Amino acid sequence: MVAAGSLEQTLTLGLTHPVILATLALWGYFGGTLLYVKTMIRERGSARYQAWSLGFHLLVLAAASWTATQGTLGWNLPVFFGLAAFRAALMPQLERLRGKRTTPGKSGCSNSR
């Protein structure tokens, strides 16, 4: 007999369970947000942080796309993560081309939309 909420029951859910997928999607979103904001504010101009941020965004995009191709997930999350990856790649470059710094408030606003 397995008690409700036991580790054994949790492990049998697998990675395709909707709760697990939602948790992983949130981790992907908040992890990407953390790296994006750090790239745009504290580590501005750091090629290393830009590479980490973009790499993480692309990894999450690839994982979401793979689950969508398996039929486990719809295409809404891969589209969302694709837009987030595009933003992570574009915003530091635009800031450099414009020659103007993006304020933390504007960077945060683009993150919450």
ChimeraX attribute file (.defattr): number of C-alpha atoms within 10 A of each C-alpha:
attribute: neighborCount
match mode: 1-to-1
recipient: residues
	/A:1	3
	/A:2	8
	/A:3	8
	/A:4	9
	/A:5	8
	/A:6	9
	/A:7	10
	/A:8	11
	/A:9	12
	/A:10	11
	/A:11	9
	/A:12	9
	/A:13	12
	/A:14	12
	/A:15	13
	/A:16	14
	/A:17	11
	/A:18	13
	/A:19	12
	/A:20	14
	/A:21	17
	/A:22	12
	/A:23	11
	/A:24	16
	/A:25	18
	/A:26	12
	/A:27	13
	/A:28	20
	/A:29	16
	/A:30	12
	/A:31	15
	/A:32	24
	/A:33	19
	/A:34	12
	/A:35	20
	/A:36	29
	/A:37	18
	/A:38	16
	/A:39	24
	/A:40	23
	/A:41	15
	/A:42	11
	/A:43	15
	/A:44	17
	/A:45	15
	/A:46	13
	/A:47	12
	/A:48	10
	/A:49	18
	/A:50	22
	/A:51	15
	/A:52	15
	/A:53	24
	/A:54	22
	/A:55	16
	/A:56	19
	/A:57	28
	/A:58	19
	/A:59	15
	/A:60	25
	/A:61	21
	/A:62	15
	/A:63	16
	/A:64	26
	/A:65	21
	/A:66	14
	/A:67	18
	/A:68	16
	/A:69	11
	/A:70	10
	/A:71	11
	/A:72	15
	/A:73	17
	/A:74	14
	/A:75	14
	/A:76	12
	/A:77	17
	/A:78	21
	/A:79	14
	/A:80	14
	/A:81	24
	/A:82	19
	/A:83	14
	/A:84	22
	/A:85	22
	/A:86	14
	/A:87	17
	/A:88	26
	/A:89	18
	/A:90	12
	/A:91	17
	/A:92	20
	/A:93	14
	/A:94	13
	/A:95	15
	/A:96	13
	/A:97	9
	/A:98	9
	/A:99	9
	/A:100	9
	/A:101	14
	/A:102	18
	/A:103	11
	/A:104	13
	/A:105	9
	/A:106	9
	/A:107	16
	/A:108	16
	/A:109	10
	/A:110	11
	/A:111	13
	/A:112	7
	/A:113	5
